[in-house]
């Protein structure tokens, strides 16, 4: 039962990651790519959290926090870049 559940979870996360990578490649705008990158980082956080819950440990918690910080700082950087490009951020 547990093995079947792990296969289903892996398939769902893998499919979501592939579709997200497709959106990053196809675009069409930089904001579409930025949102897709945020979704990909969120998927990575979910996978790390699921792995910690399944294996009953917290060893990957620092990695999870680093990935979350990279996502936040990346989103802020892209928002500032787009604001400057549009002439809104002075």
Backbone as a chain_set.jsonl record, in Angstrom:
{"seq": "XXXXXXXXXXXXXXXXXXXXXXXXXXXXXXXXXXXXXXXXXXXXXXXXXXXXXXXXXXXXXXXXXXXXXXXXXXXXXXXXXXXXXXXXXX", "coords": {"N": [[0.823, -1.198, 0.0], [1.896, 1.288, 0.831], [3.965, 1.569, -1.004], [2.578, 1.827, -3.425], [1.291, 4.232, -2.962], [3.518, 5.934, -2.782], [4.469, 5.768, -5.411], [2.353, 6.962, -6.791], [2.39, 9.555, -5.68], [4.955, 10.353, -6.513], [4.582, 10.307, -9.287], [2.66, 12.333, -9.634], [4.031, 14.63, -8.65], [6.216, 14.579, -10.42], [4.965, 14.891, -12.954], [3.819, 17.43, -12.603], [6.171, 18.925, -12.294], [7.388, 18.574, -14.821], [5.488, 19.826, -16.505], [5.688, 22.394, -15.508], [8.359, 23.054, -16.091], [8.108, 23.033, -18.839], [6.486, 25.313, -19.167], [8.305, 27.226, -18.338], [10.174, 27.083, -20.397], [8.657, 27.64, -22.727], [7.333, 30.064, -22.225], [5.184, 32.779, -22.708], [6.061, 35.309, -21.864], [8.296, 37.158, -19.665], [7.203, 37.3, -17.146], [5.488, 35.079, -17.084], [7.4, 33.071, -17.117], [8.676, 33.646, -14.692], [6.658, 33.165, -12.802], [6.302, 30.442, -13.286], [8.816, 29.512, -12.484], [8.666, 30.085, -9.767], [6.608, 28.33, -9.094], [7.895, 25.919, -9.629], [9.918, 25.956, -7.675], [8.269, 25.888, -5.433], [7.144, 23.364, -5.764], [9.462, 21.856, -5.367], [9.926, 22.425, -2.67], [7.646, 21.226, -1.591], [8.136, 18.544, -2.275], [10.471, 18.05, -0.784], [9.427, 18.425, 1.788], [7.51, 16.363, 1.838], [9.195, 14.173, 1.61], [10.573, 14.366, 4.034], [8.45, 13.908, 5.808], [7.657, 11.306, 5.111], [9.949, 9.772, 5.651], [10.383, 10.348, 8.289], [12.163, 12.388, 9.453], [14.236, 15.33, 9.968], [16.389, 16.241, 8.576], [16.705, 17.493, 6.097], [15.651, 19.969, 6.427], [17.16, 22.46, 6.635], [17.926, 22.758, 3.914], [15.408, 23.0, 2.739], [14.585, 25.461, 3.805], [16.507, 27.15, 2.653], [15.892, 26.911, -0.076], [13.344, 28.041, -0.037], [13.996, 30.682, 0.691], [15.534, 31.453, -1.534], [13.537, 31.423, -3.47], [11.844, 33.522, -2.582], [13.59, 35.775, -2.673], [14.234, 35.71, -5.373], [11.738, 36.196, -6.577], [11.248, 38.797, -5.65], [13.374, 40.152, -6.873], [12.776, 39.839, -9.609], [10.318, 41.16, -9.719], [11.131, 43.765, -9.114], [12.785, 44.254, -11.331], [10.949, 44.121, -13.465], [9.281, 46.227, -12.74], [11.018, 48.404, -13.03], [11.531, 48.222, -15.755], [9.046, 48.809, -16.815], [8.858, 51.406, -16.075], [7.77, 52.085, -13.666], [9.099, 51.826, -11.193], [11.09, 53.93, -9.376]], "CA": [[0.0, 0.0, 0.0], [2.766, 2.45, 0.911], [4.701, 1.667, -2.262], [1.648, 2.346, -4.434], [1.099, 5.648, -2.649], [4.743, 6.633, -3.163], [4.514, 5.84, -6.879], [1.36, 7.958, -7.207], [2.92, 10.866, -5.291], [6.068, 10.65, -7.414], [4.04, 10.595, -10.616], [2.011, 13.642, -9.605], [5.077, 15.647, -8.555], [6.99, 14.56, -11.662], [4.157, 15.493, -14.015], [3.737, 18.866, -12.326], [7.478, 19.517, -12.576], [7.585, 18.607, -16.277], [4.625, 20.874, -17.061], [6.241, 23.68, -15.088], [9.554, 23.288, -16.911], [7.599, 23.377, -20.177], [6.054, 26.706, -19.128], [9.508, 28.055, -18.267], [10.801, 27.082, -21.725], [7.784, 28.234, -23.739], [7.081, 31.462, -21.878], [5.896, 33.636, -23.656], [6.638, 36.521, -21.279], [9.183, 36.943, -18.527], [6.38, 37.073, -15.96], [5.073, 33.678, -17.136], [8.564, 32.273, -16.709], [8.918, 33.888, -13.27], [5.634, 32.424, -12.05], [6.619, 29.021, -13.421], [9.977, 29.229, -11.629], [8.152, 30.05, -8.394], [5.866, 27.07, -8.941], [8.884, 24.84, -9.566], [10.517, 25.992, -6.341], [7.238, 25.428, -4.5], [7.102, 21.906, -5.913], [10.647, 21.315, -4.705], [9.67, 22.516, -1.235], [6.662, 20.182, -1.262], [8.809, 17.238, -2.363], [11.34, 17.931, 0.387], [8.566, 18.241, 2.951], [6.93, 15.022, 1.779], [10.267, 13.218, 1.91], [10.814, 14.406, 5.475], [7.325, 13.279, 6.494], [7.661, 9.869, 4.828], [11.103, 9.139, 6.301], [10.391, 10.732, 9.706], [13.388, 13.077, 9.851], [14.275, 16.76, 9.65], [17.737, 16.536, 8.085], [16.685, 18.356, 4.919], [14.992, 21.229, 6.756], [17.949, 23.624, 6.192], [17.809, 22.867, 2.459], [14.065, 23.497, 2.477], [14.576, 26.883, 4.121], [17.325, 27.842, 1.65], [15.114, 26.952, -1.316], [12.281, 29.025, 0.17], [14.61, 32.01, 0.645], [15.884, 31.729, -2.935], [12.279, 31.74, -4.155], [11.387, 34.856, -2.186], [14.495, 36.781, -3.212], [14.086, 35.696, -6.823], [10.484, 36.881, -6.92], [11.435, 40.23, -5.41], [14.273, 40.67, -7.914], [12.053, 39.91, -10.884], [9.318, 42.22, -9.598], [11.83, 45.054, -9.234], [13.243, 44.383, -12.716], [9.791, 44.421, -14.315], [8.822, 47.573, -12.394], [11.939, 49.38, -13.659], [11.361, 48.133, -17.198], [7.8, 49.477, -17.148], [8.963, 52.8, -15.688], [7.039, 52.32, -12.429], [9.973, 51.894, -10.025], [12.087, 54.989, -9.546]], "C": [[0.867, 1.262, 0.0], [3.532, 2.658, -0.396], [3.825, 2.245, -3.365], [1.433, 3.841, -4.221], [2.331, 6.468, -3.032], [4.872, 6.78, -4.677], [3.54, 6.903, -7.382], [1.855, 9.365, -6.884], [4.06, 11.276, -6.217], [5.583, 11.013, -8.805], [3.399, 11.976, -10.668], [3.049, 14.757, -9.542], [5.904, 15.714, -9.838], [6.253, 15.203, -12.817], [4.052, 16.996, -13.833], [5.06, 19.559, -12.642], [7.735, 19.609, -14.082], [6.734, 19.69, -16.934], [5.145, 22.264, -16.7], [7.496, 24.023, -15.877], [9.15, 23.656, -18.335], [7.173, 24.838, -20.217], [7.258, 27.643, -19.035], [10.158, 28.163, -19.644], [9.966, 27.873, -22.726], [7.5, 29.703, -23.463], [5.612, 31.84, -21.976], [6.54, 34.864, -23.015], [7.54, 36.167, -20.099], [8.379, 36.693, -17.25], [5.836, 35.643, -15.922], [6.205, 32.769, -16.67], [8.853, 32.44, -15.215], [7.909, 33.136, -12.408], [5.912, 30.929, -12.119], [7.826, 28.638, -12.564], [9.561, 29.188, -10.166], [7.384, 28.759, -8.126], [6.833, 25.899, -8.832], [9.585, 24.801, -8.203], [9.527, 25.532, -5.28], [7.088, 23.913, -4.575], [8.289, 21.25, -5.224], [10.484, 21.344, -3.183], [8.686, 21.439, -0.797], [7.29, 18.789, -1.294], [9.717, 17.021, -1.157], [10.527, 17.71, 1.665], [7.939, 16.859, 2.991], [7.979, 13.963, 2.107], [10.582, 13.192, 3.402], [9.689, 13.712, 6.24], [7.328, 11.761, 6.308], [8.767, 9.164, 5.603], [11.288, 9.536, 7.767], [11.723, 11.332, 10.152], [13.271, 14.55, 9.497], [15.646, 17.17, 9.108], [17.743, 17.495, 6.906], [15.973, 19.681, 5.179], [15.837, 22.451, 6.393], [17.893, 23.83, 4.673], [16.447, 23.434, 2.072], [13.994, 25.001, 2.736], [15.396, 27.696, 3.118], [16.566, 27.963, 0.338], [13.984, 27.975, -1.194], [12.838, 30.45, 0.096], [14.996, 32.395, -0.78], [14.627, 32.103, -3.725], [11.785, 33.134, -3.846], [12.271, 35.931, -2.799], [14.435, 36.837, -4.738], [12.832, 36.424, -7.275], [10.609, 38.384, -6.737], [12.317, 40.844, -6.489], [13.564, 40.823, -9.244], [11.007, 41.01, -10.849], [9.963, 43.597, -9.733], [12.307, 45.299, -10.667], [12.092, 44.783, -13.629], [9.265, 45.823, -14.018], [9.72, 48.633, -13.028], [11.762, 49.395, -15.171], [10.104, 48.871, -17.642], [7.819, 50.957, -16.774], [8.25, 53.11, -14.387], [7.928, 52.47, -11.221], [11.062, 52.929, -10.217], [13.053, 55.032, -8.423]], "O": [[0.597, 2.199, -0.751], [3.721, 3.791, -0.838], [4.287, 3.067, -4.156], [1.397, 4.616, -5.176], [2.199, 7.577, -3.55], [5.335, 7.811, -5.164], [3.864, 7.659, -8.298], [1.752, 10.266, -7.716], [4.119, 12.424, -6.657], [6.118, 11.927, -9.433], [3.577, 12.707, -11.643], [2.962, 15.726, -10.296], [6.253, 16.805, -10.289], [6.837, 15.974, -13.578], [4.18, 17.753, -14.796], [5.068, 20.659, -13.196], [8.248, 20.621, -14.561], [7.21, 20.396, -17.823], [5.049, 23.196, -17.498], [7.674, 25.169, -16.289], [9.787, 24.501, -18.963], [7.459, 25.537, -21.189], [7.232, 28.739, -19.595], [10.643, 29.233, -20.013], [10.501, 28.682, -23.485], [7.435, 30.503, -24.397], [4.819, 31.185, -21.299], [7.487, 35.413, -23.578], [7.543, 35.038, -19.609], [8.825, 35.957, -16.37], [5.732, 35.054, -14.846], [5.986, 31.817, -15.921], [9.234, 31.478, -14.548], [8.276, 32.539, -11.397], [5.772, 30.224, -11.119], [7.852, 27.554, -11.982], [10.047, 28.351, -9.405], [7.503, 28.171, -7.051], [6.617, 24.987, -8.034], [9.814, 23.726, -7.649], [9.913, 24.855, -4.327], [6.923, 23.255, -3.548], [8.145, 20.214, -4.575], [10.862, 20.395, -2.495], [8.869, 20.812, 0.246], [7.003, 17.955, -0.435], [9.732, 15.937, -0.575], [10.902, 16.903, 2.516], [7.846, 16.248, 4.055], [7.692, 12.982, 2.793], [10.829, 12.128, 3.971], [9.947, 13.005, 7.214], [7.033, 11.019, 7.245], [8.551, 8.084, 6.152], [12.245, 9.106, 8.411], [12.339, 10.854, 11.105], [12.334, 14.968, 8.817], [16.011, 18.344, 9.184], [18.705, 18.243, 6.734], [15.718, 20.437, 4.241], [15.279, 23.419, 5.877], [17.819, 24.967, 4.208], [16.355, 24.264, 1.168], [13.393, 25.732, 1.949], [15.014, 28.814, 2.772], [16.597, 29.017, -0.296], [13.701, 28.698, -2.149], [12.214, 31.327, -0.5], [14.804, 33.541, -1.187], [14.665, 33.009, -4.558], [11.353, 33.856, -4.745], [11.768, 36.892, -3.381], [14.573, 37.911, -5.324], [12.861, 37.181, -8.246], [10.134, 39.158, -7.568], [12.034, 41.942, -6.969], [13.734, 41.831, -9.93], [10.822, 41.72, -11.838], [9.414, 44.487, -10.383], [12.238, 46.424, -11.161], [12.236, 45.675, -14.465], [8.849, 46.534, -14.933], [9.226, 49.651, -13.512], [11.832, 50.451, -15.799], [10.084, 49.485, -18.709], [6.893, 51.69, -17.12], [8.127, 54.28, -14.024], [7.558, 53.182, -10.288], [11.875, 52.811, -11.133], [13.956, 55.869, -8.417]]}, "num_chains": 1, "name": "protein.A"}
